[in-house]
């Protein structure tokens, strides 16, 4: 008997350069969503650009400009729009990636920090579960 998988919608949020793309790319690889040979190719290409740690981020960052500048430009936007309806997929869970650089965590949770703001925005938009 095949057990049916539970479907969940997640959103990955966090401070700029906290590792959202790298974490998501690594999950995709570990869960079998991308072949090992592709990761090996990314690893080789990243090493050639002196960006070894970006091999998993490149699972998501496919544009040349994204790879050169080490930023994600083309993010996933899940929506459907017709002349009558505008629908979006609501996340049931948020994964909050915390900046672990020296002083990054403290800055993120400070009064005006992005980490605090992301958590508040997710809650305000209806996300009640956060990892």
DSSP file (Angstrom, degrees, kcal/mol; ACC not computed):
  #  RESIDUE AA STRUCTURE BP1 BP2  ACC     N-H-->O    O-->H-N    N-H-->O    O-->H-N    TCO  KAPPA ALPHA  PHI   PSI    X-CA   Y-CA   Z-CA
    1    1 A X              0   0    0      0, 0.0     2,-0.5     0, 0.0     0, 0.0   0.000 360.0 360.0 360.0 126.8    0.0    0.0    0.0
    2    2 A X        -     0   0    0      1,-0.0     2,-0.4     0, 0.0     0, 0.0  -0.704 360.0-136.0 -86.7 127.0    1.4    3.4   -1.1
    3    3 A X        -     0   0    0     -2,-0.5     2,-0.2     1,-0.1    -1,-0.0  -0.684  21.6-122.0 -83.0 131.0    1.2    6.1    1.5
    4    4 A X        -     0   0    0     -2,-0.4     2,-0.2     1,-0.1    -1,-0.1  -0.512  26.1-121.7 -73.9 137.7    0.1    9.4    0.2
    5    5 A X        -     0   0    0     -2,-0.2     2,-0.4     1,-0.1    -1,-0.1  -0.546  20.3-119.7 -80.1 143.6    2.5   12.3    0.7
    6    6 A X        -     0   0    0     -2,-0.2     2,-0.5     1,-0.0    -1,-0.1  -0.688  25.8-141.9 -80.2 132.8    1.4   15.4    2.6
    7    7 A X        +     0   0    0     -2,-0.4     2,-0.3     2,-0.0    -1,-0.0  -0.845  24.8 173.4 -99.3 128.5    1.6   18.5    0.5
    8    8 A X        -     0   0    0     -2,-0.5     2,-0.5     2,-0.0    83,-0.1  -0.975  25.5-139.4-131.5 149.7    2.8   21.7    2.1
    9    9 A X        -     0   0    0     -2,-0.3    83,-2.5    81,-0.2    84,-1.5  -0.934  27.5-175.4-105.4 126.5    3.6   25.2    0.8
   10   10 A X  E     -a   93   0A   0     -2,-0.5     2,-0.4    81,-0.2    84,-0.2  -0.870  17.4-153.3-121.4 156.2    6.6   26.8    2.3
   11   11 A X  E     -a   94   0A   0     82,-1.9    84,-2.9    -2,-0.3     2,-0.6  -0.992  11.9-146.0-123.8 136.5    8.2   30.2    2.0
   12   12 A X  E     +a   95   0A   0     -2,-0.4     2,-0.3    82,-0.2    84,-0.2  -0.912  28.7 171.8-104.7 120.2   12.0   30.6    2.7
   13   13 A X  E     +a   96   0A   0     82,-2.5    84,-3.3    -2,-0.6     2,-0.3  -0.864   9.2 117.8-128.2 159.1   12.7   34.0    4.2
   14   14 A X  E     -a   97   0A   0     -2,-0.3    84,-0.1    82,-0.2     3,-0.1  -0.893  57.4 -49.5 162.2 171.7   15.7   35.8    5.7
   15   15 A X  S >  S-     0   0    0     82,-0.7     3,-1.8    -2,-0.3     5,-0.3  -0.167  71.9 -81.2 -60.0 152.5   18.2   38.6    5.6
   16   16 A X  T 3  S+     0   0    0      1,-0.3    -1,-0.2     2,-0.1    98,-0.0  -0.356 118.0   9.9 -54.9 133.9   20.1   39.4    2.4
   17   17 A X  T 3  S+     0   0    0     -3,-0.1    -1,-0.3     1,-0.1    -2,-0.1   0.703  88.3 126.4  65.5  23.2   23.0   37.0    2.1
   18   18 A X  S <  S-     0   0    0     -3,-1.8    82,-0.2    81,-0.1    -2,-0.1   0.653  86.8 -96.0 -84.1 -14.1   21.8   34.7    4.9
   19   19 A X  S  > S+     0   0    0     -4,-0.2     4,-2.6    78,-0.1     5,-0.2   0.675  74.9 141.7 111.1  23.5   21.9   31.6    2.8
   20   20 A X  H  > S+     0   0    0     -5,-0.3     4,-2.5     2,-0.2     5,-0.2   0.943  79.1  41.2 -62.0 -49.6   18.4   31.2    1.5
   21   21 A X  H  > S+     0   0    0      2,-0.2     4,-2.7     1,-0.2     5,-0.2   0.905 115.9  50.1 -66.6 -41.6   19.3   30.0   -2.0
   22   22 A X  H  > S+     0   0    0      2,-0.2     4,-2.2     1,-0.2    -2,-0.2   0.929 113.4  45.7 -62.7 -45.8   22.2   27.8   -0.7
   23   23 A X  H  X S+     0   0    0     -4,-2.6     4,-2.4     2,-0.2    -2,-0.2   0.932 115.1  46.5 -63.2 -46.9   19.9   26.1    1.8
   24   24 A X  H  X S+     0   0    0     -4,-2.5     4,-2.4    -5,-0.2    -2,-0.2   0.898 113.0  49.6 -64.9 -40.9   17.1   25.6   -0.6
   25   25 A X  H  X S+     0   0    0     -4,-2.7     4,-2.1     2,-0.2    -1,-0.2   0.889 110.5  50.6 -63.4 -39.7   19.4   24.3   -3.3
   26   26 A X  H  X S+     0   0    0     -4,-2.2     4,-3.0    -5,-0.2     5,-0.2   0.912 110.1  49.5 -65.9 -42.8   21.0   21.9   -0.8
   27   27 A X  H  X S+     0   0    0     -4,-2.4     4,-2.5     2,-0.2     6,-0.3   0.932 109.0  53.1 -58.8 -45.7   17.5   20.6    0.3
   28   28 A X  H  <>S+     0   0    0     -4,-2.4     5,-3.0     1,-0.2     6,-0.6   0.909 113.2  43.7 -57.5 -43.3   16.6   20.1   -3.4
   29   29 A X  H ><5S+     0   0    0     -4,-2.1     3,-1.8     4,-0.2     5,-0.3   0.951 113.8  49.0 -65.9 -50.3   19.8   18.0   -3.9
   30   30 A X  H 3<5S+     0   0    0     -4,-3.0    -2,-0.2     1,-0.3    -1,-0.2   0.806 110.2  52.1 -62.3 -30.4   19.4   16.0   -0.7
   31   31 A X  T 3<5S-     0   0    0     -4,-2.5    -1,-0.3    -5,-0.2    -2,-0.2   0.341 121.8-105.4 -90.1   7.3   15.8   15.2   -1.5
   32   32 A X  T < 5S+     0   0    0     -3,-1.8    -3,-0.2     2,-0.2    -2,-0.1   0.645  83.1 126.9  84.2  15.3   16.6   13.9   -4.9
   33   33 A X  S   <S+     0   0    0     -5,-3.0     2,-0.3    -6,-0.3    -4,-0.2   0.579  73.2  35.2 -82.4  -9.3   15.4   16.9   -6.9
   34   34 A X  S    S-     0   0    0     -6,-0.6    -2,-0.2    -5,-0.3    -1,-0.1  -0.997  89.0-108.4-146.3 141.6   18.6   17.4   -8.8
   35   35 A X    >>  -     0   0    0     -2,-0.3     4,-1.6     1,-0.1     3,-0.6  -0.327  22.1-124.7 -71.3 147.1   21.2   14.9  -10.0
   36   36 A X  H 3> S+     0   0    0      1,-0.2     4,-2.5     2,-0.2     5,-0.2   0.839 110.7  59.7 -59.1 -35.2   24.6   14.5   -8.4
   37   37 A X  H 3> S+     0   0    0      1,-0.2     4,-2.1     2,-0.2    -1,-0.2   0.857 102.6  52.3 -64.1 -34.4   26.3   15.2  -11.7
   38   38 A X  H <> S+     0   0    0     -3,-0.6     4,-2.7     2,-0.2    -1,-0.2   0.929 109.8  47.9 -66.5 -44.5   24.7   18.6  -12.0
   39   39 A X  H  X S+     0   0    0     -4,-1.6     4,-2.7     1,-0.2    -2,-0.2   0.903 110.4  52.4 -62.0 -40.9   25.9   19.5   -8.5
   40   40 A X  H  X S+     0   0    0     -4,-2.5     4,-2.0     2,-0.2    -1,-0.2   0.888 110.0  48.7 -62.5 -38.6   29.4   18.3   -9.5
   41   41 A X  H  X S+     0   0    0     -4,-2.1     4,-2.7     2,-0.2    -2,-0.2   0.926 111.7  48.8 -65.5 -44.6   29.2   20.5  -12.6
   42   42 A X  H  X S+     0   0    0     -4,-2.7     4,-3.1     1,-0.2     5,-0.2   0.901 109.7  53.2 -60.3 -40.6   28.1   23.5  -10.5
   43   43 A X  H  X S+     0   0    0     -4,-2.7     4,-2.1     2,-0.2    -1,-0.2   0.909 111.0  45.9 -61.5 -42.7   30.9   22.8   -8.0
   44   44 A X  H  X S+     0   0    0     -4,-2.0     4,-1.8     2,-0.2    -2,-0.2   0.926 115.3  45.9 -66.3 -45.9   33.5   22.8  -10.8
   45   45 A X  H  X S+     0   0    0     -4,-2.7     4,-0.9     1,-0.2    -2,-0.2   0.904 112.8  50.5 -64.6 -41.5   32.1   26.0  -12.4
   46   46 A X  H ><>S+     0   0    0     -4,-3.1     5,-3.3     1,-0.2     3,-0.6   0.894 108.4  52.3 -64.4 -40.1   31.8   27.7   -9.0
   47   47 A X  H ><5S+     0   0    0     -4,-2.1     3,-1.5     1,-0.2    -1,-0.2   0.882 104.8  56.6 -62.7 -37.6   35.4   26.8   -8.2
   48   48 A X  H 3<5S+     0   0    0     -4,-1.8    -1,-0.2     1,-0.3    -2,-0.2   0.744 110.3  44.1 -65.2 -23.3   36.5   28.4  -11.5
   49   49 A X  T <<5S-     0   0    0     -4,-0.9    -1,-0.3    -3,-0.6    -2,-0.2   0.250 118.3-112.5-101.7  10.2   34.8   31.6  -10.4
   50   50 A X  T < 5S+     0   0    0     -3,-1.5    -3,-0.2    -5,-0.1    -2,-0.1   0.871  89.0 113.4  59.0  40.0   36.4   31.4   -6.9
   51   51 A X    > < +     0   0    0     -5,-3.3     3,-2.3    -8,-0.1    -4,-0.2  -0.349  27.7 155.1-134.4  51.7   32.9   30.9   -5.5
   52   52 A X  G >   +     0   0    0      1,-0.3     3,-1.3    -6,-0.2    -5,-0.2   0.821  69.6  59.5 -51.5 -38.7   33.1   27.3   -4.2
   53   53 A X  G 3  S+     0   0    0      1,-0.3     3,-0.4    -7,-0.1     4,-0.3   0.528  92.3  70.9 -73.1  -3.3   30.4   27.8   -1.6
   54   54 A X  G <>  +     0   0    0     -3,-2.3     4,-1.9     1,-0.2    -1,-0.3   0.399  62.0 103.5 -94.5   3.4   27.8   28.7   -4.2
   55   55 A X  T <4 S+     0   0    0     -3,-1.3    -1,-0.2     1,-0.2     4,-0.2   0.868  87.4  41.2 -57.6 -38.4   27.3   25.3   -5.8
   56   56 A X  T >4 S+     0   0    0     -3,-0.4     3,-1.5     1,-0.2     4,-0.4   0.849 109.3  58.3 -78.3 -33.6   24.0   24.7   -4.1
   57   57 A X  G >> S+     0   0    0     -4,-0.3     4,-2.6     1,-0.3     3,-1.4   0.834  95.7  66.3 -61.7 -30.9   22.8   28.3   -4.6
   58   58 A X  G 3< S+     0   0    0     -4,-1.9    -1,-0.3     1,-0.3    -2,-0.2   0.599  80.9  76.2 -71.4  -9.7   23.2   27.7   -8.4
   59   59 A X  G <4 S+     0   0    0     -3,-1.5    -1,-0.3    -4,-0.2    -2,-0.2   0.884 115.2  21.9 -61.3 -36.9   20.4   25.1   -8.3
   60   60 A X  T <4 S+     0   0    0     -3,-1.4     2,-1.3    -4,-0.4    -2,-0.2   0.798 113.5  72.7 -97.1 -37.7   18.2   28.2   -8.1
   61   61 A X     <  +     0   0    0     -4,-2.6    -1,-0.2     1,-0.2    14,-0.0  -0.653  52.6 152.1 -86.5  92.3   20.4   30.9   -9.5
   62   62 A X        +     0   0    0     -2,-1.3    -1,-0.2    12,-0.2     2,-0.1   0.706  39.5  93.7 -96.6 -23.2   20.4   30.0  -13.2
   63   63 A X  S  > S-     0   0    0     -3,-0.2     4,-1.8     1,-0.1     3,-0.2  -0.451  75.9-130.5 -73.4 144.0   21.0   33.4  -14.8
   64   64 A X  H  > S+     0   0    0      1,-0.2     4,-2.5     2,-0.2     5,-0.2   0.891 109.5  54.8 -59.3 -40.3   24.6   34.4  -15.6
   65   65 A X  H  > S+     0   0    0      1,-0.2     4,-2.3     2,-0.2    -1,-0.2   0.865 105.6  53.0 -62.8 -36.0   24.1   37.8  -13.8
   66   66 A X  H  >>S+     0   0    0     -3,-0.2     5,-1.4     1,-0.2     4,-1.1   0.913 112.1  44.6 -64.4 -42.1   22.9   36.0  -10.7
   67   67 A X  H  <5S+     0   0    0     -4,-1.8    -2,-0.2     2,-0.2    -1,-0.2   0.876 114.8  47.4 -72.4 -37.8   26.0   33.8  -10.6
   68   68 A X  H  <5S+     0   0    0     -4,-2.5    -2,-0.2     1,-0.2    -1,-0.2   0.910 121.8  35.0 -68.5 -41.7   28.4   36.7  -11.3
   69   69 A X  H  <5S-     0   0    0     -4,-2.3    -2,-0.2    -5,-0.2    -1,-0.2   0.499 102.9-127.9 -93.9  -5.1   26.9   39.1   -8.8
   70   70 A X  T  <5 +     0   0    0     -4,-1.1     2,-0.3     1,-0.2    -3,-0.2   0.890  69.5 114.6  58.6  43.3   26.0   36.3   -6.2
   71   71 A X      < -     0   0    0     -5,-1.4     2,-0.6    -6,-0.2    -1,-0.2  -0.971  68.7-118.7-137.3 154.2   22.4   37.4   -5.9
   72   72 A X        +     0   0    0     -2,-0.3     3,-0.1     1,-0.2   -11,-0.1  -0.848  37.5 161.5 -94.0 122.1   19.1   35.8   -6.7
   73   73 A X        +     0   0    0     -2,-0.6     2,-1.3     1,-0.2    -1,-0.2   0.816  63.7  58.0-103.3 -49.3   17.2   37.9   -9.3
   74   74 A X  S    S+     0   0    0    -14,-0.1    -1,-0.2   -11,-0.0     2,-0.2  -0.674  73.9 178.2 -90.9  87.4   14.6   35.5  -10.7
   75   75 A X        -     0   0    0     -2,-1.3     2,-0.4    -3,-0.1    -2,-0.0  -0.492  37.1 -94.9 -88.5 160.0   12.6   34.4   -7.7
   76   76 A X        -     0   0    0     -2,-0.2     2,-0.5     2,-0.0    -1,-0.1  -0.584  38.5-174.7 -74.2 129.3    9.6   32.1   -7.7
   77   77 A X        -     0   0    0     -2,-0.4     2,-1.0     2,-0.1    -1,-0.0  -0.925   7.4-161.9-126.8 105.3    6.4   33.9   -7.9
   78   78 A X        +     0   0    0     -2,-0.5    11,-1.4    11,-0.2     2,-0.3  -0.753  36.4 125.7 -94.8 101.5    3.4   31.6   -7.6
   79   79 A X  E     -C   88   0B   0     -2,-1.0     2,-0.4     9,-0.2     9,-0.2  -0.984  41.4-153.2-149.5 160.0    0.3   33.3   -8.9
   80   80 A X  E     -C   87   0B   0      7,-2.6     7,-3.3    -2,-0.3     2,-0.4  -0.996  17.5-175.2-136.2 129.5   -2.4   32.8  -11.4
   81   81 A X  E     +C   86   0B   0     -2,-0.4     5,-0.2     5,-0.2     2,-0.2  -0.988  10.4 163.1-133.7 132.6   -4.3   35.6  -13.0
   82   82 A X        -     0   0    0      3,-3.4    -2,-0.0    -2,-0.4     0, 0.0  -0.713  57.4 -90.1-127.2-176.9   -7.2   35.8  -15.3
   83   83 A X  S    S+     0   0    0     -2,-0.2     3,-0.1     1,-0.2    -2,-0.0   0.749 128.6  30.4 -68.2 -20.8   -9.6   38.6  -16.2
   84   84 A X  S    S+     0   0    0      1,-0.2     2,-0.3     0, 0.0    -1,-0.2   0.784 120.6  42.9-104.8 -36.3  -11.8   37.5  -13.4
   85   85 A X        -     0   0    0      2,-0.0    -3,-3.4     0, 0.0     2,-0.4  -0.860  46.3-170.5-121.7 147.9   -9.5   36.0  -10.8
   86   86 A X  E     +C   81   0B   0     -2,-0.3     2,-0.4    -5,-0.2    -5,-0.2  -0.957  24.6 177.0-130.0 113.9   -6.2   36.8   -9.2
   87   87 A X  E     -C   80   0B   0     -7,-3.3    -7,-2.6    -2,-0.4     2,-0.3  -0.905  12.0-172.8-121.9 145.3   -4.9   33.9   -7.1
   88   88 A X  E     -C   79   0B   0     -2,-0.4     2,-0.6    -9,-0.2    -9,-0.2  -0.945  30.3-113.9-129.7 156.4   -1.8   33.3   -5.1
   89   89 A X        -     0   0    0    -11,-1.4     2,-0.4    -2,-0.3   -11,-0.2  -0.811  32.1-144.2 -90.1 122.1   -0.5   30.2   -3.3
   90   90 A X        -     0   0    0     -2,-0.6     2,-0.3     1,-0.0   -81,-0.2  -0.720  13.3-125.0 -90.2 133.2   -0.4   30.9    0.4
   91   91 A X        -     0   0    0     -2,-0.4   -81,-0.2     1,-0.1     3,-0.1  -0.557  14.7-164.5 -76.2 137.6    2.5   29.4    2.4
   92   92 A X  S    S+     0   0    0    -83,-2.5    37,-0.5    -2,-0.3    36,-0.4   0.605  77.2  26.4 -92.8 -15.3    1.5   27.2    5.3
   93   93 A X  E     -ab  10 129A   0    -84,-1.5   -82,-1.9    35,-0.1     2,-0.4  -0.998  67.2-149.6-148.6 143.3    5.0   27.3    6.9
   94   94 A X  E     -ab  11 130A   0     35,-2.5    37,-2.8    -2,-0.3     2,-0.6  -0.929   5.4-152.0-114.8 141.2    7.9   29.6    6.8
   95   95 A X  E     -a   12   0A   0    -84,-2.9   -82,-2.5    -2,-0.4     2,-0.7  -0.956  16.2-156.3-108.7 112.5   11.6   28.7    7.0
   96   96 A X  E     -a   13   0A   0     -2,-0.6     2,-0.5   -84,-0.2   -82,-0.2  -0.811   2.9-153.9 -94.9 112.2   13.4   31.6    8.5
   97   97 A X  E     -a   14   0A   0    -84,-3.3   -82,-0.7    -2,-0.7     2,-0.4  -0.762  12.9-145.8 -87.9 124.8   17.1   31.5    7.6
   98   98 A X        -     0   0    0     -2,-0.5     2,-0.5   -84,-0.1     7,-0.1  -0.757  15.8-117.9 -96.6 134.3   19.2   33.4   10.2
   99   99 A X        -     0   0    0     -2,-0.4     9,-0.2     5,-0.2   -81,-0.1  -0.572  29.0-174.2 -67.8 119.2   22.3   35.4    9.3
  100  100 A X        +     0   0    0     -2,-0.5    -1,-0.1   -82,-0.2     3,-0.1   0.268  40.9 118.1-104.9  11.9   25.1   33.6   11.2
  101  101 A X  S >> S-     0   0    0      1,-0.2     3,-2.2     2,-0.1     4,-0.8  -0.320  86.2 -71.0 -70.6 163.4   27.9   36.1   10.4
  102  102 A X  T 34 S-     0   0    0      1,-0.3    -1,-0.2     2,-0.2    -2,-0.1  -0.371 123.8  -0.9 -57.3 119.4   29.6   37.9   13.2
  103  103 A X  T 3> S+     0   0    0     -2,-0.2     4,-2.3    -3,-0.1    -1,-0.3   0.310 104.5 110.5  81.9  -9.2   27.0   40.4   14.5
  104  104 A X  H <> S+     0   0    0     -3,-2.2     4,-2.3     2,-0.2    -5,-0.2   0.908  76.3  47.2 -65.9 -44.1   24.5   39.3   11.9
  105  105 A X  H  X S+     0   0    0     -4,-0.8     4,-1.9     2,-0.2    -1,-0.2   0.944 113.6  48.3 -62.0 -47.8   22.1   37.6   14.3
  106  106 A X  H  > S+     0   0    0      1,-0.2     4,-0.6     2,-0.2    -2,-0.2   0.904 113.2  47.4 -60.9 -42.8   22.2   40.5   16.7
  107  107 A X  H >< S+     0   0    0     -4,-2.3     3,-0.6     1,-0.2    -1,-0.2   0.896 110.5  54.1 -64.8 -39.1   21.6   43.0   13.8
  108  108 A X  H 3< S+     0   0    0     -4,-2.3     8,-2.4     1,-0.2     9,-0.3   0.837 113.5  39.3 -66.3 -34.6   18.8   40.9   12.5
  109  109 A X  H 3< S+     0   0    0     -4,-1.9    -1,-0.2     6,-0.2    -2,-0.2   0.417  91.6 113.5 -97.5   2.8   16.8   40.7   15.7
  110  110 A X  S X< S-     0   0    0     -3,-0.6     3,-2.1    -4,-0.6     6,-0.2  -0.120  91.3 -85.8 -64.6 172.1   17.5   44.3   16.7
  111  111 A X  T 3  S+     0   0    0      1,-0.3    -1,-0.1     5,-0.1    -4,-0.0   0.846 131.1  27.2 -50.4 -42.0   14.6   46.8   16.8
  112  112 A X  T 3  S+     0   0    0     -5,-0.1    -1,-0.3     4,-0.0    -2,-0.1   0.098  94.8 137.7-108.3  21.2   14.8   47.6   13.1
  113  113 A X    <>  -     0   0    0     -3,-2.1     4,-1.9    -7,-0.1    -5,-0.2  -0.327  57.5-132.4 -74.6 150.2   16.4   44.3   12.0
  114  114 A X  H  > S+     0   0    0      2,-0.2     4,-3.1     1,-0.2     5,-0.2   0.847 104.8  57.1 -68.5 -35.2   15.4   42.3    8.9
  115  115 A X  H  > S+     0   0    0      2,-0.2     4,-2.1    -7,-0.2    -6,-0.2   0.946 109.9  44.3 -62.2 -47.7   15.1   39.0   10.7
  116  116 A X  H  > S+     0   0    0     -8,-2.4     4,-2.2    -6,-0.2    -1,-0.2   0.913 114.8  50.1 -60.7 -43.4   12.5   40.4   13.1
  117  117 A X  H  X S+     0   0    0     -4,-1.9     4,-2.8    -9,-0.3    -2,-0.2   0.907 109.1  50.7 -64.8 -42.9   10.7   42.2   10.3
  118  118 A X  H  X S+     0   0    0     -4,-3.1     4,-2.5     2,-0.2    -1,-0.2   0.919 111.1  48.7 -61.6 -43.3   10.5   39.0    8.1
  119  119 A X  H  X S+     0   0    0     -4,-2.1     4,-2.1    -5,-0.2    -1,-0.2   0.917 113.4  47.0 -62.9 -43.4    9.1   37.0   11.1
  120  120 A X  H  X S+     0   0    0     -4,-2.2     4,-2.7     2,-0.2    -2,-0.2   0.915 112.6  49.1 -65.2 -43.9    6.5   39.7   11.8
  121  121 A X  H  X S+     0   0    0     -4,-2.8     4,-2.2     2,-0.2    -2,-0.2   0.917 110.1  51.1 -62.8 -43.5    5.5   40.0    8.1
  122  122 A X  H  <>S+     0   0    0     -4,-2.5     5,-2.6    -5,-0.2    -1,-0.2   0.933 112.9  45.6 -59.5 -45.9    5.1   36.2    7.7
  123  123 A X  H ><5S+     0   0    0     -4,-2.1     3,-1.7     1,-0.2    -2,-0.2   0.919 111.7  52.0 -62.6 -44.2    2.9   36.1   10.8
  124  124 A X  H 3<5S+     0   0    0     -4,-2.7    -1,-0.2     1,-0.3    -2,-0.2   0.838 106.6  54.4 -61.7 -33.9    0.9   39.1    9.6
  125  125 A X  T 3<5S-     0   0    0     -4,-2.2    -1,-0.3    -5,-0.2    -2,-0.2   0.333 129.9 -93.1 -85.9   7.9    0.3   37.4    6.2
  126  126 A X  T < 5S+     0   0    0     -3,-1.7     2,-0.7     1,-0.3    -3,-0.2   0.460  77.5 140.6 102.5   1.5   -1.1   34.3    7.9
  127  127 A X      < +     0   0    0     -5,-2.6    -1,-0.3    -6,-0.2   -35,-0.1  -0.696  17.4 170.9 -80.2 116.8    1.9   32.0    8.3
  128  128 A X        +     0   0    0     -2,-0.7     2,-0.5   -36,-0.4    -1,-0.2   0.532  58.3  64.6-105.3  -9.5    1.5   30.4   11.8
  129  129 A X  E     +b   93   0A   0    -37,-0.5   -35,-2.5    -6,-0.0     2,-0.4  -0.968  61.0 175.2-118.0 129.2    4.2   27.8   11.6
  130  130 A X  E      b   94   0A   0     -2,-0.5   -35,-0.2   -37,-0.2   -37,-0.0  -0.996 360.0 360.0-136.7 137.5    7.9   28.9   11.4
  131  131 A X              0   0    0    -37,-2.8   -36,-0.2    -2,-0.4    -1,-0.1   0.329 360.0 360.0-109.7 360.0   11.1   26.9   11.4
